[in-house]
Amino acid sequence: MPTYSALTTLPDAAQAHALGEAMEAMSAAPAGVGVFELEDGSGLWEVGGYFTAPPDEVELMLLAGAHGARPFAVSELPEIDWVAKVRRELTPVEAGRFFVYGSHDADKLPADRVGLLIEAAMAFGTGHHGTTKGCLLAFERLLGDGHAPVRIADIGCGTAVLAMAAAHVLPTAEVIASDIDAVAVDVARANLAANRLADRIACVEAEGFAHPSLAAAAPFDLIFANILKAPLIALAPDMARHTARGGHVILSGVLERQADELRAAYAAAGFTPLAEEHLEGWVSLTLRRAG
C-alpha cells in the first residue's frame, strides 16, 4: 500500500509543535507526525506527516499559512521493506570493547566484546550515528582512566544503548534511562528485555530530569545525554544539580561548530572539559563537575 509524506520547515520550536498537533486533527489524520530540530545548525524545525492516502493539500496549505511555515512538500513514498533494508545496511559497530549489532548479525559477536543487541526495526541510536558511537568511546575512555561510576543516568536514551553499555560493564551500578518520547521508552524497554537487562535498568518517560525516579536516584556519578544542542544547553543548570561533585557527564548531539556554545554553557554551570570524541562532524564531550 502506498504511503505519502508531507514535510515543511519553520524557525520556531513552539510553532513547530503547534503545527504538529494541528496536523493530528486533520480531517484525514496522518498515521504519524514528527517534529524535529534539523541537525545542520540552521535553527529550523521540520514538521512531517505520514499518510496512508493522499493528504488534502488545500488543508495542508492552510495549516502552513496559519503557523508561519513554508508550503508542505507532498511526496508518494516507494513501497520498501524497511526492516529488510536496515538489516542490509546496518552492519555491526565496534566502539572500544562494545559491539553493537542486530539479531541478524548475532553470529558475528566476538567472544571478547560486550554485545549490545539492537533490533533492526529499532534503528535509532544503534551506534551507527557518530554521536552514539562517540558516547560509547567516551565511556570507554572513562573506564580506561579507572572510573567506576555507581549511579548512572541516560537522559534522552532512545534505544537505551548507552544505559545498556553501562549496566553490562558495571554490574553493581544503579542505572536509570529516560526519554521524553513514549515510543522511545517502549523501544528502550524492548531492548532491555532483549538484552536481559530489564531488571537492571529502570526506564521512565520524562522531560529532562522531571521524574520522581530520577530525583530519588540523584546525584549521579555519570550522566549520558545524547540529544541536541538547544536542550543540552537548557539542561545545563539541572545537569549540575543532578551530578555528584566530581562526577562526569558525557554529552553529544552537537555538530563541531556548535561545540563552543555547549562548552561555555557547561563551564558556567561548573563543569570542566576533560576529553572530546570527533566523529563524522559530530562531537561528544566528557566533562567533570567541580569536586
Backbone bond lengths (Angstrom), bond angles and torsions (degrees), N, CA, C in turn:
res aa  C-N    CA-C-N  psi(-1)  N-CA   C-N-CA  omega(-1)  CA-C   N-CA-C  phi
1 M - - - 1.466 - - 1.517 108.87 -
2 P 1.340 118.66 128.47 1.464 120.31 -179.42 1.520 111.16 -68.64
3 T 1.327 115.22 149.33 1.458 121.64 174.06 1.515 108.39 -124.33
4 Y 1.323 115.22 162.65 1.460 121.44 -174.54 1.524 109.24 -132.08
5 S 1.332 115.31 144.42 1.459 120.30 174.98 1.515 109.26 -115.46
6 A 1.325 115.63 149.40 1.461 122.47 173.60 1.523 106.42 -133.55
7 L 1.334 117.06 114.39 1.454 122.01 -172.84 1.526 111.30 -123.73
8 T 1.323 115.30 142.91 1.456 120.92 174.90 1.517 108.99 -149.30
9 T 1.334 116.89 169.79 1.463 121.71 176.72 1.526 109.22 -133.09
10 L 1.327 114.24 155.87 1.460 121.72 175.26 1.528 108.46 -157.54
11 P 1.334 118.28 158.95 1.467 120.38 -168.27 1.516 116.05 -89.84
12 D 1.316 119.14 1.06 1.459 120.32 -172.65 1.527 110.43 -123.55
13 A 1.332 116.60 130.11 1.462 120.67 -176.93 1.525 111.99 -63.90
14 A 1.333 116.57 -45.05 1.465 119.54 -177.75 1.526 110.78 -63.23
15 Q 1.337 116.85 -42.51 1.463 120.01 177.96 1.519 111.27 -64.17
16 A 1.345 116.06 -37.78 1.463 119.74 -179.63 1.527 110.68 -63.32
17 H 1.327 116.70 -45.27 1.472 119.21 179.50 1.533 110.91 -67.00
18 A 1.330 116.27 -35.89 1.464 119.19 177.67 1.523 110.94 -64.75
19 L 1.327 116.21 -39.51 1.459 119.70 178.01 1.521 110.56 -66.38
20 G 1.337 117.19 -40.47 1.462 120.11 177.30 1.520 111.75 -58.81
21 E 1.339 116.19 -43.34 1.467 119.61 178.30 1.521 111.29 -64.95
22 A 1.342 116.57 -38.12 1.463 119.86 179.48 1.521 111.28 -65.85
23 M 1.338 116.89 -35.56 1.462 119.47 178.62 1.525 111.38 -63.94
24 E 1.333 116.48 -34.26 1.465 119.63 -179.93 1.525 111.96 -65.80
25 A 1.333 116.38 -18.62 1.468 120.74 179.81 1.523 112.30 -99.78
26 M 1.328 118.02 12.87 1.460 120.64 179.55 1.526 110.60 -61.88
27 S 1.318 116.27 156.82 1.462 120.58 -178.08 1.528 110.91 -60.60
28 A 1.343 117.42 -37.41 1.464 121.71 170.30 1.522 105.50 -114.61
29 A 1.324 115.80 91.78 1.462 121.24 -170.08 1.525 111.44 -63.90
30 P 1.317 117.40 142.92 1.469 120.26 176.36 1.520 111.28 -68.90
31 A 1.325 115.39 156.44 1.462 120.43 176.93 1.514 111.13 -70.38
32 G 1.327 116.63 -25.22 1.463 121.12 178.62 1.513 110.41 -161.39
33 V 1.328 116.10 151.21 1.461 122.46 178.24 1.518 108.08 -131.25
34 G 1.333 116.26 137.25 1.465 121.20 177.01 1.508 111.11 -127.15
35 V 1.322 116.39 141.82 1.471 122.84 177.16 1.521 106.62 -129.15
36 F 1.342 117.32 118.14 1.457 121.30 -174.72 1.526 111.04 -138.75
37 E 1.327 116.25 143.81 1.456 120.53 169.73 1.526 107.80 -80.13
38 L 1.338 116.74 129.80 1.458 119.88 179.19 1.521 109.96 -65.99
39 E 1.325 116.01 143.51 1.457 121.28 -174.46 1.523 112.23 -95.02
40 D 1.337 117.67 23.97 1.463 120.42 -178.29 1.523 113.01 -103.24
41 G 1.343 116.34 9.08 1.451 119.84 179.37 1.520 114.74 78.34
42 S 1.333 118.18 6.25 1.467 121.45 -177.22 1.523 113.09 -78.07
43 G 1.342 116.46 -18.69 1.461 120.02 -175.38 1.514 113.92 81.15
44 L 1.323 117.25 1.76 1.459 121.16 -179.72 1.526 111.31 -84.26
45 W 1.334 114.11 153.44 1.468 121.48 175.30 1.517 108.57 -114.62
46 E 1.327 115.77 139.31 1.460 121.30 177.37 1.524 109.34 -103.57
47 V 1.318 115.39 134.67 1.459 122.06 175.46 1.523 107.09 -120.02
48 G 1.319 116.20 126.05 1.449 119.81 -177.90 1.508 112.31 -134.72
49 G 1.326 114.96 144.61 1.455 121.04 174.35 1.516 109.64 -124.67
50 Y 1.334 115.84 147.33 1.456 121.17 179.98 1.526 108.30 -122.27
51 F 1.341 115.55 130.08 1.457 122.21 -169.18 1.524 110.25 -125.66
52 T 1.327 116.03 148.10 1.460 120.89 175.90 1.522 111.99 -94.40
53 A 1.317 117.17 -1.31 1.464 123.56 174.27 1.522 107.03 -142.86
54 P 1.330 118.85 157.69 1.468 119.71 -179.05 1.531 110.99 -54.67
55 P 1.334 118.55 126.58 1.462 120.43 -178.97 1.523 111.70 -72.78
56 D 1.306 115.74 159.66 1.466 122.44 177.68 1.525 108.09 -76.58
57 E 1.336 116.55 103.90 1.465 120.33 -174.51 1.518 112.35 -69.86
58 V 1.314 118.53 -26.55 1.460 120.43 175.76 1.529 109.79 -67.80
59 E 1.328 116.50 -43.47 1.459 120.46 177.95 1.527 110.55 -62.91
60 L 1.335 116.78 -40.11 1.460 120.59 177.41 1.526 111.20 -63.54
61 M 1.326 116.78 -40.40 1.470 121.01 179.22 1.529 110.44 -62.03
62 L 1.337 116.44 -41.61 1.460 120.41 179.63 1.526 111.10 -67.61
63 L 1.329 117.04 -40.13 1.460 120.37 178.47 1.523 111.10 -64.06
64 A 1.337 116.69 -43.48 1.461 120.11 179.33 1.524 110.82 -61.03
65 G 1.324 116.28 -45.13 1.455 119.94 179.74 1.517 112.98 -63.87
66 A 1.325 116.94 -38.42 1.462 120.88 -178.12 1.518 112.27 -70.14
67 H 1.339 118.01 -24.47 1.467 120.92 -176.11 1.525 113.23 -111.27
68 G 1.324 116.52 10.85 1.458 119.40 175.79 1.515 114.28 70.40
69 A 1.327 116.84 30.80 1.461 121.11 -178.61 1.526 110.28 -103.22
70 R 1.313 114.95 161.58 1.458 120.02 172.55 1.529 108.95 -68.57
71 P 1.334 117.96 158.37 1.467 119.39 177.19 1.531 111.07 -56.71
72 F 1.320 116.55 142.41 1.456 121.21 178.60 1.527 110.83 -66.95
73 A 1.320 116.44 139.35 1.462 122.24 169.45 1.521 106.93 -97.44
74 V 1.326 116.73 117.75 1.466 121.84 -177.19 1.519 108.79 -104.90
75 S 1.337 116.09 131.00 1.468 120.73 -178.56 1.516 109.96 -137.00
76 E 1.319 115.69 146.23 1.465 120.44 169.87 1.519 107.83 -87.66
77 L 1.312 116.92 128.85 1.454 121.46 -176.57 1.524 110.55 -92.13
78 P 1.332 117.18 140.38 1.471 119.08 177.45 1.516 110.58 -67.75
79 E 1.322 114.76 151.67 1.466 119.95 178.53 1.527 108.59 -78.18
80 I 1.331 115.91 112.95 1.463 121.69 -175.88 1.522 108.82 -131.13
81 D 1.312 116.03 138.46 1.457 121.07 171.01 1.524 106.45 -81.18
82 W 1.350 115.59 93.67 1.460 119.87 -171.50 1.520 112.33 -66.06
83 V 1.312 118.37 -34.99 1.460 119.34 179.03 1.523 110.15 -64.53
84 A 1.345 116.90 -43.71 1.462 119.94 178.41 1.526 110.38 -63.67
85 K 1.326 116.92 -38.78 1.464 120.71 179.15 1.531 110.68 -63.69
86 V 1.322 116.16 -44.57 1.469 119.97 179.09 1.524 110.22 -61.50
87 R 1.313 116.18 -43.00 1.465 119.63 -179.19 1.522 111.47 -61.61
88 R 1.331 116.96 -35.67 1.461 119.94 178.99 1.525 111.11 -70.85
89 E 1.331 117.02 -38.37 1.457 120.42 -168.99 1.520 114.37 -95.71
90 L 1.340 118.91 -23.61 1.453 120.80 -178.52 1.522 110.24 -95.78
91 T 1.310 114.43 98.03 1.450 120.16 176.01 1.528 108.87 -86.76
92 P 1.331 118.05 161.91 1.467 119.62 179.93 1.521 112.25 -57.63
93 V 1.327 115.51 151.22 1.465 122.28 179.85 1.517 108.63 -120.70
94 E 1.325 115.99 132.21 1.458 121.40 174.92 1.523 108.94 -107.47
95 A 1.320 116.25 130.14 1.459 122.68 176.83 1.518 107.03 -136.26
96 G 1.321 116.72 96.23 1.451 119.46 -173.75 1.513 110.08 63.82
97 R 1.330 115.80 -127.72 1.472 119.83 179.90 1.525 112.85 -79.43
98 F 1.337 117.26 -8.17 1.465 120.88 -172.50 1.520 111.61 -91.68
99 F 1.327 114.92 141.18 1.461 123.04 179.89 1.520 106.90 -129.20
100 V 1.327 116.03 108.97 1.464 121.88 -176.31 1.527 108.14 -99.20
101 Y 1.320 117.11 127.34 1.462 119.24 -171.69 1.522 110.59 -151.65
102 G 1.332 114.83 162.35 1.457 121.91 172.29 1.517 109.91 -97.46
103 S 1.322 116.28 164.66 1.462 119.95 -177.37 1.524 111.68 -60.47
104 H 1.344 116.91 -26.95 1.466 120.30 179.50 1.529 111.75 -70.25
105 D 1.337 116.98 -13.86 1.463 121.00 178.82 1.525 111.94 -114.22
106 A 1.323 118.00 21.62 1.465 121.21 -176.48 1.525 111.95 -59.82
107 D 1.322 117.27 -30.26 1.466 119.72 -178.36 1.522 112.68 -73.43
108 K 1.339 117.21 -8.35 1.467 120.88 -178.80 1.524 112.83 -95.73
109 L 1.328 118.16 -2.40 1.462 121.41 -177.86 1.525 110.45 -66.88
110 P 1.343 118.21 115.76 1.474 119.81 179.04 1.532 110.62 -68.64
111 A 1.305 115.44 149.47 1.465 120.38 -177.09 1.513 112.43 -66.02
112 D 1.350 117.07 -24.95 1.459 120.23 -175.93 1.524 113.24 -99.65
113 R 1.337 117.69 17.91 1.459 120.79 -179.76 1.526 110.65 -117.72
114 V 1.335 115.72 155.66 1.458 121.75 174.43 1.525 107.35 -87.22
115 G 1.319 117.06 112.26 1.457 121.21 -176.74 1.519 112.79 -82.66
116 L 1.331 116.23 132.32 1.462 123.02 176.09 1.521 106.96 -122.80
117 L 1.326 116.14 106.99 1.461 122.16 -175.10 1.522 110.68 -87.75
118 I 1.328 116.34 121.20 1.463 122.88 174.50 1.517 107.04 -124.69
119 E 1.325 116.91 122.40 1.458 119.55 -178.91 1.526 110.98 -66.19
120 A 1.329 115.95 147.94 1.461 120.81 -176.36 1.515 112.51 -60.88
121 A 1.318 117.68 -31.62 1.460 120.63 -179.62 1.522 111.60 -74.16
122 M 1.339 117.00 -5.35 1.456 121.98 -177.76 1.520 108.04 -120.74
123 A 1.340 116.99 58.48 1.451 120.50 -164.89 1.523 114.21 -74.50
124 F 1.328 118.93 -23.32 1.452 119.20 -175.32 1.520 110.83 -66.67
125 G 1.330 116.02 125.51 1.448 120.18 178.47 1.513 113.83 82.50
126 T 1.328 117.47 28.69 1.456 119.98 -177.58 1.517 113.03 -81.33
127 G 1.315 118.28 -11.93 1.454 120.91 -174.06 1.511 111.75 108.77
128 H 1.335 117.39 -10.32 1.456 120.65 179.11 1.529 111.26 -77.17
129 H 1.312 117.89 -22.97 1.460 120.82 176.91 1.518 108.55 -80.89
130 G 1.341 115.87 142.72 1.457 120.07 -177.20 1.510 114.44 -57.53
131 T 1.343 117.33 -28.68 1.463 119.00 -179.13 1.522 112.02 -72.24
132 T 1.322 117.11 -43.32 1.470 120.11 -179.82 1.522 111.01 -66.59
133 K 1.312 116.61 -46.62 1.460 119.78 178.38 1.528 110.30 -62.60
134 G 1.344 116.58 -38.85 1.457 119.96 178.22 1.513 112.42 -61.47
135 C 1.337 116.99 -39.57 1.468 120.64 177.88 1.523 110.92 -65.63
136 L 1.327 117.08 -39.90 1.462 119.91 178.29 1.528 110.72 -64.23
137 L 1.329 116.89 -40.70 1.459 120.07 178.34 1.526 111.17 -67.76
138 A 1.339 116.87 -36.73 1.467 120.23 177.00 1.526 110.37 -64.80
139 F 1.332 116.82 -40.90 1.461 121.20 177.21 1.527 109.95 -64.12
140 E 1.316 117.35 -42.09 1.462 121.91 176.62 1.530 110.24 -58.13
141 R 1.329 116.89 -40.43 1.463 120.93 179.25 1.532 110.47 -63.85
142 L 1.330 116.90 -44.18 1.468 120.14 178.34 1.530 111.15 -60.29
143 L 1.319 116.05 -45.38 1.453 119.75 179.35 1.526 110.99 -61.25
144 G 1.326 115.31 -41.00 1.455 119.92 179.54 1.516 113.02 -65.18
145 D 1.336 116.53 -26.04 1.460 121.25 177.27 1.526 112.65 -83.66
146 G 1.325 116.41 3.24 1.453 120.41 175.03 1.514 115.94 93.71
147 H 1.335 118.15 8.24 1.458 120.73 179.60 1.532 110.28 -82.16
148 A 1.314 116.19 140.20 1.468 122.18 178.74 1.522 108.59 -138.17
149 P 1.340 117.41 76.46 1.467 120.40 -177.64 1.519 112.21 -59.75
150 V 1.322 115.25 145.39 1.464 121.37 -177.13 1.523 111.41 -100.81
151 R 1.335 117.12 -35.59 1.466 122.03 179.63 1.525 108.08 -118.14
152 I 1.331 115.43 121.35 1.467 120.74 -170.65 1.522 109.60 -131.93
153 A 1.338 115.99 138.35 1.470 121.67 175.52 1.517 109.60 -126.52
154 D 1.328 115.89 142.04 1.464 123.50 174.85 1.527 106.22 -117.41
155 I 1.333 116.33 100.11 1.472 122.27 -175.38 1.530 109.22 -93.14
156 G 1.334 116.57 125.99 1.461 120.21 -173.42 1.517 109.18 72.63
157 C 1.333 115.63 53.16 1.459 121.48 -164.26 1.518 115.01 -72.80
158 G 1.352 119.60 -20.78 1.461 119.48 -176.11 1.522 110.71 59.19
159 T 1.326 116.63 -117.61 1.462 120.86 179.89 1.514 113.20 -82.42
160 A 1.328 117.85 -2.00 1.475 124.64 179.66 1.515 112.81 72.13
161 V 1.328 117.78 23.71 1.459 120.28 -178.46 1.525 111.26 -63.58
162 L 1.341 118.46 -35.71 1.463 120.41 -179.10 1.525 111.00 -72.15
163 A 1.323 116.33 -42.05 1.462 119.85 176.36 1.523 110.64 -60.89
164 M 1.333 116.68 -40.29 1.462 119.68 -179.81 1.519 111.12 -67.01
165 A 1.333 117.04 -38.63 1.466 119.87 177.45 1.523 110.04 -59.17
166 A 1.337 116.72 -43.95 1.460 120.77 -179.43 1.525 111.24 -64.70
167 A 1.322 116.78 -44.38 1.465 120.26 -177.84 1.524 111.71 -65.88
168 H 1.318 116.75 -34.03 1.465 119.96 -179.81 1.521 112.04 -66.04
169 V 1.332 117.04 -44.77 1.470 119.18 -172.13 1.523 112.85 -92.68
170 L 1.332 117.60 -13.63 1.462 121.78 179.50 1.526 108.07 -125.01
171 P 1.317 117.61 77.59 1.464 121.04 -169.71 1.517 115.30 -64.84
172 T 1.337 118.72 -16.61 1.468 119.78 178.18 1.526 112.61 -100.57
173 A 1.328 117.17 -1.50 1.464 120.24 -178.43 1.524 110.72 -72.72
174 E 1.324 115.37 150.35 1.466 122.07 171.77 1.523 107.31 -94.36
175 V 1.332 116.74 119.93 1.463 121.42 -173.77 1.521 109.46 -121.74
176 I 1.339 116.19 133.26 1.459 121.52 175.98 1.526 108.59 -131.21
177 A 1.318 116.70 138.10 1.460 122.73 179.87 1.518 109.01 -121.21
178 S 1.330 116.28 145.59 1.466 119.50 179.78 1.516 109.75 -145.35
179 D 1.323 114.86 155.75 1.459 120.85 173.94 1.516 108.32 -150.50
180 I 1.322 115.30 149.92 1.464 120.96 179.72 1.528 111.46 -74.89
181 D 1.337 116.46 -19.72 1.457 122.08 -174.40 1.531 110.96 -101.08
182 A 1.331 116.52 126.43 1.461 120.92 -177.15 1.522 112.10 -63.13
183 V 1.341 117.39 -35.74 1.462 120.28 178.85 1.524 110.00 -65.17
184 A 1.339 116.88 -42.38 1.462 120.25 178.09 1.526 110.86 -60.52
185 V 1.326 116.96 -39.29 1.469 120.03 178.36 1.527 110.16 -63.10
186 D 1.326 116.91 -41.66 1.470 119.78 177.20 1.527 110.87 -62.38
187 V 1.345 116.06 -42.76 1.469 120.31 178.49 1.521 110.22 -62.54
188 A 1.333 116.15 -44.61 1.465 120.07 179.77 1.524 110.80 -59.59
189 R 1.322 116.60 -45.64 1.473 119.57 -179.14 1.527 111.63 -63.75
190 A 1.333 116.67 -36.66 1.471 119.65 177.24 1.521 110.51 -64.93
191 N 1.324 117.12 -39.43 1.457 120.29 178.15 1.527 111.92 -68.57
192 L 1.316 116.79 -38.47 1.463 119.63 176.72 1.528 110.42 -59.71
193 A 1.336 116.05 -43.18 1.464 119.67 178.73 1.521 110.96 -64.20
194 A 1.346 116.57 -42.27 1.465 120.30 -178.91 1.519 111.65 -64.23
195 N 1.338 116.81 -29.12 1.469 121.46 179.96 1.529 112.86 -97.87
196 R 1.345 116.69 8.86 1.464 123.03 179.57 1.528 111.37 57.54
197 L 1.325 114.86 41.10 1.460 120.77 -179.83 1.526 112.13 -120.66
198 A 1.325 117.12 11.06 1.460 119.96 -176.92 1.521 112.36 -61.32
199 D 1.326 116.92 -29.65 1.459 119.71 -179.74 1.526 112.29 -90.41
200 R 1.334 117.30 -0.38 1.462 121.55 -178.61 1.522 113.21 -105.72
201 I 1.330 116.84 -24.00 1.457 120.82 -173.72 1.523 109.32 -126.42
202 A 1.314 116.35 122.25 1.468 120.62 172.11 1.522 107.84 -79.74
203 C 1.322 117.37 141.94 1.464 121.33 -177.93 1.529 108.75 -133.69
204 V 1.337 116.65 121.66 1.459 120.96 -174.33 1.523 110.73 -131.41
205 E 1.320 115.55 156.46 1.462 121.68 173.56 1.521 108.41 -91.84
206 A 1.328 117.20 123.38 1.463 119.87 -175.70 1.518 109.93 -159.78
207 E 1.312 115.31 150.04 1.461 121.91 170.60 1.526 107.16 -93.97
208 G 1.313 116.20 113.03 1.456 119.45 -176.09 1.516 111.05 62.25
209 F 1.345 115.70 -124.90 1.460 121.66 -179.30 1.533 112.19 -102.45
210 A 1.322 116.70 13.26 1.461 120.58 -172.65 1.526 111.62 -81.37
211 H 1.328 116.05 70.15 1.458 121.14 174.93 1.523 108.12 -153.39
212 P 1.327 118.30 138.02 1.473 120.32 -178.89 1.531 113.33 -56.51
213 S 1.321 117.81 -34.88 1.467 120.31 -179.39 1.521 111.22 -66.23
214 L 1.330 117.36 -38.15 1.459 120.60 177.54 1.524 110.46 -68.69
215 A 1.328 116.44 -40.93 1.461 119.82 179.00 1.521 110.91 -62.96
216 A 1.338 116.52 -40.06 1.463 120.75 -178.01 1.524 112.06 -69.98
217 A 1.337 116.97 -32.37 1.466 120.61 -176.92 1.524 112.90 -83.15
218 A 1.330 118.45 -19.86 1.457 122.25 -178.26 1.531 110.59 -70.68
219 P 1.352 117.81 158.66 1.465 127.03 1.84 1.530 111.29 -81.33
220 F 1.336 115.36 151.94 1.451 121.44 -176.15 1.525 110.94 -98.54
221 D 1.320 115.15 145.33 1.459 121.10 175.41 1.527 111.17 -80.35
222 L 1.347 115.71 -25.37 1.464 121.31 178.65 1.519 108.92 -147.94
223 I 1.329 115.21 132.71 1.463 121.06 175.13 1.526 108.49 -126.33
224 F 1.324 116.30 126.00 1.458 122.58 168.73 1.528 107.92 -93.29
225 A 1.322 117.51 138.94 1.469 120.96 171.50 1.524 107.89 -147.25
226 N 1.314 116.08 96.93 1.461 122.66 179.70 1.523 106.68 -107.71
227 I 1.339 115.29 84.48 1.469 119.41 -176.87 1.533 109.35 -127.71
228 L 1.315 119.61 -113.00 1.462 123.12 178.83 1.526 109.25 -139.81
229 K 1.326 115.82 163.96 1.459 120.86 -174.92 1.517 113.08 -55.29
230 A 1.325 118.17 -51.69 1.470 120.48 -173.88 1.531 112.29 -60.70
231 P 1.335 119.83 -50.80 1.472 118.11 178.31 1.524 112.72 -67.07
232 L 1.331 118.67 -31.06 1.458 119.85 176.76 1.524 110.91 -63.07
233 I 1.325 116.89 -43.21 1.468 120.45 178.94 1.524 109.86 -65.93
234 A 1.324 116.73 -43.38 1.469 119.83 179.46 1.523 111.41 -62.20
235 L 1.330 117.46 -30.38 1.457 121.93 -177.39 1.532 113.41 -83.23
236 A 1.333 118.94 -8.09 1.466 120.92 -172.62 1.535 113.09 -52.90
237 P 1.334 120.51 -48.96 1.473 118.72 178.86 1.525 113.05 -62.48
238 D 1.341 116.67 -42.62 1.466 120.16 177.23 1.523 110.97 -64.82
239 M 1.326 116.38 -36.70 1.452 120.32 179.08 1.530 109.70 -60.40
240 A 1.328 116.43 -42.07 1.463 120.08 178.82 1.527 110.88 -65.00
241 R 1.334 116.78 -40.68 1.472 119.91 -178.75 1.524 112.02 -66.69
242 H 1.322 117.31 -26.98 1.459 120.38 -175.96 1.524 113.81 -101.91
243 T 1.320 117.39 -0.79 1.461 121.45 177.90 1.520 109.47 -100.31
244 A 1.319 116.68 132.31 1.461 120.59 177.92 1.525 109.98 -64.65
245 R 1.322 116.89 151.87 1.461 120.30 175.27 1.530 108.83 -60.62
246 G 1.314 115.27 129.33 1.451 120.15 -174.99 1.514 113.82 82.82
247 G 1.340 117.11 -1.38 1.458 121.22 179.32 1.515 112.01 -79.64
248 H 1.321 115.84 171.80 1.457 122.08 -174.91 1.531 111.78 -120.54
249 V 1.323 114.43 153.22 1.461 121.18 169.12 1.520 107.89 -127.28
250 I 1.319 116.16 143.15 1.461 123.04 173.22 1.518 106.34 -117.85
251 L 1.327 115.95 115.49 1.455 122.36 -173.48 1.521 110.09 -115.86
252 S 1.340 116.77 141.08 1.453 120.04 173.32 1.526 109.24 -155.27
253 G 1.332 113.81 178.84 1.454 119.87 -173.11 1.512 110.76 105.87
254 V 1.341 116.80 12.86 1.466 121.34 -178.73 1.527 110.07 -120.09
255 L 1.315 115.29 143.04 1.458 121.51 173.98 1.520 109.78 -76.48
256 E 1.315 116.43 159.63 1.458 120.10 -177.88 1.533 111.43 -56.45
257 R 1.332 117.16 -37.76 1.465 118.97 -177.76 1.535 112.26 -75.13
258 Q 1.325 118.06 -10.37 1.465 121.32 178.75 1.530 112.27 -96.98
259 A 1.325 116.75 -7.64 1.462 120.11 -169.52 1.527 112.74 -66.29
260 D 1.334 118.58 -35.06 1.470 120.36 -178.64 1.522 111.29 -60.01
261 E 1.326 116.44 -41.38 1.464 120.85 -179.82 1.531 110.80 -64.31
262 L 1.321 116.15 -38.53 1.463 120.22 179.00 1.531 110.39 -69.28
263 R 1.316 117.06 -43.77 1.463 120.12 177.96 1.524 110.65 -57.19
264 A 1.340 116.21 -44.19 1.462 120.33 -178.15 1.525 111.57 -63.37
265 A 1.323 117.28 -41.83 1.460 121.15 -179.41 1.523 110.81 -63.52
266 Y 1.319 116.65 -39.61 1.460 119.56 -177.95 1.530 111.93 -80.62
267 A 1.306 118.10 -27.36 1.463 119.80 172.42 1.524 109.82 -64.30
268 A 1.327 116.34 -40.62 1.463 120.33 178.18 1.525 111.96 -65.29
269 A 1.329 116.62 -26.11 1.465 120.90 179.53 1.525 112.26 -89.24
270 G 1.332 117.82 0.85 1.457 120.46 175.22 1.511 115.82 100.33
271 F 1.337 117.59 20.60 1.460 121.23 179.90 1.531 111.15 -106.62
272 T 1.317 115.48 146.42 1.457 122.53 176.73 1.520 109.44 -113.21
273 P 1.333 118.86 128.96 1.470 119.57 179.38 1.518 111.42 -70.52
274 L 1.335 115.54 138.71 1.457 121.42 -179.35 1.521 113.15 -113.73
275 A 1.326 116.64 -42.45 1.466 119.87 -175.26 1.517 109.56 -157.98
276 E 1.331 115.48 162.94 1.464 121.60 178.74 1.519 109.55 -140.94
277 E 1.328 115.22 145.54 1.460 122.45 171.56 1.530 107.01 -116.86
278 H 1.321 117.83 128.51 1.462 122.75 179.38 1.530 108.15 -114.12
279 L 1.326 116.11 118.85 1.460 120.98 -179.79 1.524 109.74 -141.96
280 E 1.319 116.46 124.68 1.475 121.91 172.11 1.521 112.31 55.95
281 G 1.335 117.56 33.64 1.455 121.17 179.08 1.513 114.60 86.76
282 W 1.345 117.62 -1.38 1.454 123.10 179.69 1.525 110.35 -105.53
283 V 1.332 115.58 156.68 1.465 121.14 179.75 1.522 109.11 -123.98
284 S 1.318 115.89 137.57 1.461 122.55 170.05 1.522 106.94 -116.54
285 L 1.323 116.74 122.30 1.459 122.49 -174.93 1.521 110.64 -105.90
286 T 1.311 116.77 135.30 1.460 122.92 170.55 1.517 107.75 -108.31
287 L 1.333 116.77 124.77 1.456 121.95 -178.94 1.512 109.91 -130.20
288 R 1.331 115.44 155.53 1.473 121.71 179.43 1.512 109.88 -120.28
289 R 1.324 116.15 132.79 1.453 120.01 174.87 1.525 109.46 -77.37
290 A 1.308 116.54 140.90 1.461 120.96 -178.83 1.514 110.81 -53.74
291 G 1.338 115.96 138.70 1.466 120.12 -177.37 1.506 112.71 -89.06
